Amino acid sequence: MSCCGPTRRRVLGAFAAAALLPLARPSSARAQADSMLTTDLEVVTIADRSAVLTWTTLGPDANGDFVPVDTDSEVWLAPADGSGLRQVFADPEPTAYHYAEVTGLEPGRRYRFEARSLSVPAAPALNVATRLPNTPEATGEFSTLVPPPGRLLRTIALSNDIHYGEEVSGLITAGLPPGVRQDPGLPPYPEVMLAAVLDDLHRPDRSADHLILAGDLTAEATPAQVDGVHSHLSAWGAPGRDWFACRGNHDRPHVGSDYAGCTPFLDHYDCWGESFTPRQQLADFEVGELRLLALDTTELDTSGGTIDRPQFDHLRELLRADPDRPTLVFSHHPVTAESGWSNIAGPSFILNAPDAAELQSLYAAAPGVFLHHSGHTHRNRRTRPDFALPVEFLEVAAAKEYPGGYTLLRIYEGGYMLNFYKTRTPGARRWSARSRSEYFGLLPEYTLGATADRNHVVLRDFSGLTA
């Protein structure tokens, strides 16, 4: 976030408080006699019939510094009410960045597990996020989800914050906190991570029908960045049919000679709008009977969120015309007051309070709205609406850095199931491990999210939708 972020004082204050967390944490991973560490265990994804575990192996170099070490990968597992673990995953291909997907599980069942490399059990890092008493990483157990009843109708990937063209990850304001760069000689990390998302979604075990991108597709919306990200997405599928996007604050109109060849907007130039959607215009799409509404919540020169009156009027018109149609809304900025006080940049970082209240009032009058997807905070987080409302407000972690992934929304006749997946190409796994050092090493505390934020089921009647 190189533009228009929180103040220097807010950033320093937040990280000064957060820096005290490690002092209260238990020791790190187990080591072999030769001091290899098998660490950073995370049970990232827990679906109905599968689970994804990731971990890292480290060892001392000639200077005694711990560096990634390639080893094998194993997962051992058994029903929690059974006895004895059995091997359910084995990959002899050496890697330091382990990704194990266990399949063939039973819905609604509790399992005991152990991830291993060179027979050394993996342990969680020092993070509170994976060391709390009831986390799968701390207990060594997890429970699979029970999917909604009925047929699977559609699978939609939710993604955001690609920052195409960015060179330093993790900056918030005035060069703070220290950022992370890609290793020399490797492709730019935004391109690595975007390619990994797109590669995943067409694989048979993901089989996404559509991709929704909730803003910050570019680092600063230069013509080259806009063309680059649009070309990657268009090679994957057709805009408005296979993938859908809204603008983020990094995609806003800019000033300066680098942008002067683009469409004028006041005293700015809108390069992003030439390939995507003009500023502060709602885009609506229909995927069968499912309606997708893309809001532009960006302000012109700040990181906060707003919705101009013409866009509100257009949204109201669409919802009034068909209030019961199943509707997914997406915008870059989160909406709820809970998101405002819980994100590190504070309430000014999200949609402004009057617009947030009006938006939620429109949802209250449109029973078909069931989910609002946003990005911007780079974290996995569900927040409560500001008043009783049967709408889920979901923030999805950034695609471009740790934990580096996307959320799959699987819609069934009787509801939906949401699961966050890390990307799994070798380059993506390497960069995700490297970028977890952002925010003075505290990035996992903020962005990974709780197990239930990443993996959950909501019952709802979608029987009117077609597959």
N, C-alpha and C positions, 0 to 999 in steps of 0.2 A: 504494500500500500504506500506508494510514493507520493500520492496526491491527497491533499485535503483531509488528512487524518486527524486523530486526536492531538491535543496539545502536548508539548514536550513535558510539562509538569504532570499531566495525567499518565503518560507512558512511564515516566520515571517512578511515580508513586505506585502504580500497579505492579511494576516489576520489583520494586523494593520490597513490597509485601510478599509477592510470590516467591522471592528468593529465599525467604525463611522456611518454605515448605520442606526442602530436602533435609533440614536439620532434624525433623521429626520422623523421618522415614526409616524403615528397616534396611538392612544391608542388601547388596545387589545379588547377582546371579551366582550360582554354584560354579566352581572351577575344578578342572581336572588337576592332576599332579603337575602337568606342564602349564597350569594357569590359564587354560582356555576358558572363556566365559561363554555360556549359552544363555542369552538374556533377551530382554525386550519382548517377552512372550505376550501376545495379544490374541484373544479369541475375537476376531474382528466381526465375523458374520455367523449368525446362528439362524438358519432357516428351518423349514419343516423336515427336510430329509438330508440336510447337509450342514457343514460348519467349515469355516476357514480359520486357520491358525497361522500366525506369522511370528518369526523370531530371528535373532541375529547371533552369529558366532564371532567371537573376537579372540585375539591372541596377541602376546607381546612381540614387538619387532626388535631389531637389534638395539634400539635405544630404550627398550622397556615400555614403550608406548603401545597401548592396545589398538590394534587395527583389525579390519575384517579378515576372517580366516575361512576358507572354503572347507566345508564338511558335508556329510550326508544329512538326510532329513528323514525322521520317522515320527509317526503318531501311533500311540497305543491307547486303546479305548475299550470300555465295557459298560453295559448298563449299570447304573448306580446301585441297583438292587441285586446285582450279580456278583460273581467273584472272579478275580483274575483278569488283568488286562490282556488284550490280544492286539497284534499289530494290524492296523487297518490302512496305513499309508506308509510307503517307503519310496524314497527317491535317492538313488545312489549318485546322481549327478552332483558333484561338489558345488556348493554355493555358500556364501556368507549370509545371504538374504533369503531366508527360508519362507516358503509359501506352501502350505499344505491344505488341500481341500478334501475333507472326508465326506464321502457320499454313502448312500444306502442306509441312512438312519431312519428311525421310526418317529413320526410326528408325536409331539406331546410326551416324549420320554426323557428322563434324566440320565446323563452319562457321566462317568468318570473318565479322565483322559490324562495323558502325559505326552508332551512333545519332546523329542530327543535328537541330539546330534552326537555322534561317536559315543552313544549310550549315556550321555550326560543329559539329565532332564533340564529343559528350559525353564527359566524363572522370569517373572516380570521384572521390568526395570524399576527404578526407584520411584516411579510415578504413583501418586495417590490414586490416579484414575484406574490403575490396574492392581492396586494393593489394598483397596478397601475390603472389609471382611466378606462381603457377599458377592464380589466379582468372580467370574469364572476363573480368572488367572490366579486368584488367591485361594479359592476353594478346590480347584482342580475338577470342577463339575460344571455342566451346563445342561439346560433343558431346551429341547427343540420346540419350535413353534407348532401350533395347530393351525393349518391354513383355513381360510373361510370356506364355508360350504359352497358347493356348485362347481361349475366348470371354470377353468382359467380362461379369461376373455382376452386379455391384452397385457403386455409387459412394456413398461415405459421406464427409461433410464432418466434419472434426475441428476444434473451436473451443473457446475458453475465455477467461476474463478480460474480460468485458464491462463490469463495474463500473457498471452502470446506476445513475444518480443521482450519480455522481462529478462534481465541479466543477473539481478541480485534478489534473492528471495528472503522475506522476513523483515524488510525495512518497514517502519511505520511512520516515523517522522524524524527529520533532521539527522538522518543516518543512524537512528536508534530503532530497536536494538541492533547489534552487529548482524549483518546479513550473511547469507550463504551463497556461494557461487558453485556452478557446475565444475566438475573436475576438468582440467585442461585436456583438450583433444576429444571430448565427448560432445554430442549434439546438444543444443540448447535445451534446458530442462522443460520449458513449456511445450516444446514440440515433442519431446520424449513422452511426457505425461498425456498430452492430447492423443498422440498416436496409440498409446496404451489403452486409453478409454475406448477409442473407436475400434481397436483390435478386439477388445473384450466383448463388445456388445454384439458382434456378429458371430461369436462362437456359439456352438450348439448348447452349451451349458448355461448361457445367459439369454440368448435369443430375444434380444430387445426388439420390439416392433418400432419404437420411436425413441428419440432423444430430445430432452428438453434442457436448454442451457439458460440458467438464470443470471446472466450478466457477467461483466468483466471478462469478456472473451479476449480482449487485448490488454497490453500494458498501458499504452497511452494513445491508442486509436490513430496512429500514423497510417498513411495510405498503405505502406508496405505491411504493417501488422494486420490491418483490416483485410487486405487481399490474401495474406498468408493464411489466416485462420479460416476465412471463408472458403478458400481453395481446399483445405484439409477436410472441412465438413462436407463440401459439395462432392468431393471424391467418395465420401462414405455414403451419402444419400441425398435426396432432393429436399431443398428447403421448402417448408410449408407442407410437406408430406411425410418425410422421414424424420426431419429434425426441425426444431422451433427454438427461437432465441429472443431474449429481451436484452435491453441495454443495461450496463452497469456504470458506476461512476467513472471507472477508468476508460470507458467507451464514450464519454461525453464529448461534445464539441470543444475544440481547443483553439488557442490563438497562436500566432507565429507563422513564420515563412514556411515551415515544414508542412503546414496544413492549408496554405493559401490556394491550392488547386482544387480544394473540395468545396462542397455546397456551403455558401455563406449562411450563417445563422446569427443575427444581430452582429456583434463585432467578433464572432467566432467562426469556425469552419467545421462542418459536420462530415467527417470522412466515414464514420461508422454508419450513418444513416443512408449513405449512398448504396451500400451493399446489403443492409439489413432494414431497419425501420426508422423513419424520421423521428426526431426527438419529441417526447411526450405524446406519442400516438399509441393507442391501444391496438394490438393485433389480435384478431380472433380466428380460431381454426376449429374445424370439426373433424374428428376421427371417428367415423361411424356416428353413433349417438352421443359420444363423449365430446364435450366442448373444452377447448384449451384457450385461456385468455392470458395474453402476455402484456403486462403493464410496464411502462417506462416510469420508474420512480426516481430518476436522477435529477439532481439540481445542476445548475450550470457550472459552478466553480467550487463546490464543496462536496464533502463525502456523504452528507446527510440525504434524506429522501423526501420527496414531495410528489404530489399528483396534481397537475394543473386542472382547472375547471372543465375545459372541453373533454379531457380524457375521462374525468369522473362522469360527465354527462353521457358519454358514449357507453361506459360501463353500466351505468344505471339503465340505460335503454335496452341493452342486451339482456341484462338479468330480469328486468320487468317483462320483457317479451316472452321469456321462457324460463321462469324461475325454478322449475323442477328438473331441468336437464342436468344430468351429472356433469359437474364443472370443476376443472382444475385450473387454478389461477397461479401464475408465477411472476415474480418480480425480483429485482436484485436486493432490495432492502427488506429486512424483516419488519414485522408490523406491530407486535405486541409490546406492552409495557414491560413484561417479564424479559423479553429480549433486550430491551433498552437498558435495564439495570444490571443484567447479567453479562453483557458483552464488555470486553475490556475497554472499549472506547466510550461507553456511556450512551445515554438516550439520544444525544445529538447525532449518533452514527446511523440510526435507523429511520424509518418513515416518521415524519413529524406527527405529534400527538393528535392534532385536529384531523389530519387526513387519515390517520390510523383508525380513529373513532368512526369517521364517516364510512370508511371502507368496511369495517366490521358491521356497521349498521346495514349496509347494502347486502352483506352476506346473510344477515339475520332474516332478511326478507326474500332470500333466494335459497330455499332448502336444498337445491341441487348442488350447491358449492360444498365440496367435501375436503379440499386440500389446498393450502397456499404454500408453495415451495419458494424459498429464497436462498440467497447465498450471502456474500458480503462479509460475514463474520468468520468465514473459513473454518467453521466447526460443525459437528453433528449435534443438533439440539432441537428438541420439541419444546415449545413454550405454550403456555395457556392463553387463550383469548382473554380479552379484558372484561368480558361478561359472558354469561352462559351461551355457548354457541357450538353447534356440532360440526366444527371445522378444525382440521388439524393444521397447525402452523409449524412447518418443518424447515430448519436450516440444514443444508448439506455441506459437508467439508469440502475444501477447495480441491479441485482436480490437480493443481499445479505443484503441490507440496505435500509433505506428510499431513494426514495419513494417505493422501493421494488416491482418490477413487471417485465413486459415484454411488447413487442409491437406485436400486431396482424397485419399482412400484408394480407389483403383480396384482391385477384386478380380477377378482372372481365374481361369480354371480351373487355371492353373499358377503362381499367385503373386499378388503385388500390387505396385502402383506408387504411390508417395507423392509428391505435389507441393504445395508451399506457394504460395498465390496471395495477392497483395495485393488488397484491395477497390478498386473502380475508379469509383465514382460521383464526380462533381466534389467534393462535400463531403468524402468520405473521403480522396481524394487530397490535398486541401488540408490537412486535419488531420494526416494522416500526415507530410507534409513539415514542418508546424509542430512536431509533437511529437518529431521526431528530435533536437531540441535538448535534450531531457531528459538528466539525468545529466551536466550540464555539457557537452553535445554529444557524449557518449560512448555514447549509447544504441545506435547501430548496431553498435558493437564487440561489445556484449553480446547483443543480441537478434536480429540478422539471421540469424546462424548460417552455417555453411559451406554451399557449394553442395550437397555430398553429404548434409548433414543435411536440407536442404529438398527434395531431389529424388533419389530412389533407387528401385531395384527389388529385391524379395525373391522368390526362387523358392520355391514351396511348393505342395503338392497340395490344391487346393480343388475337385477334380472332383466331390465329393459335394454341393456346394452347388447350389441352383437359382437361376436368374436372377430 
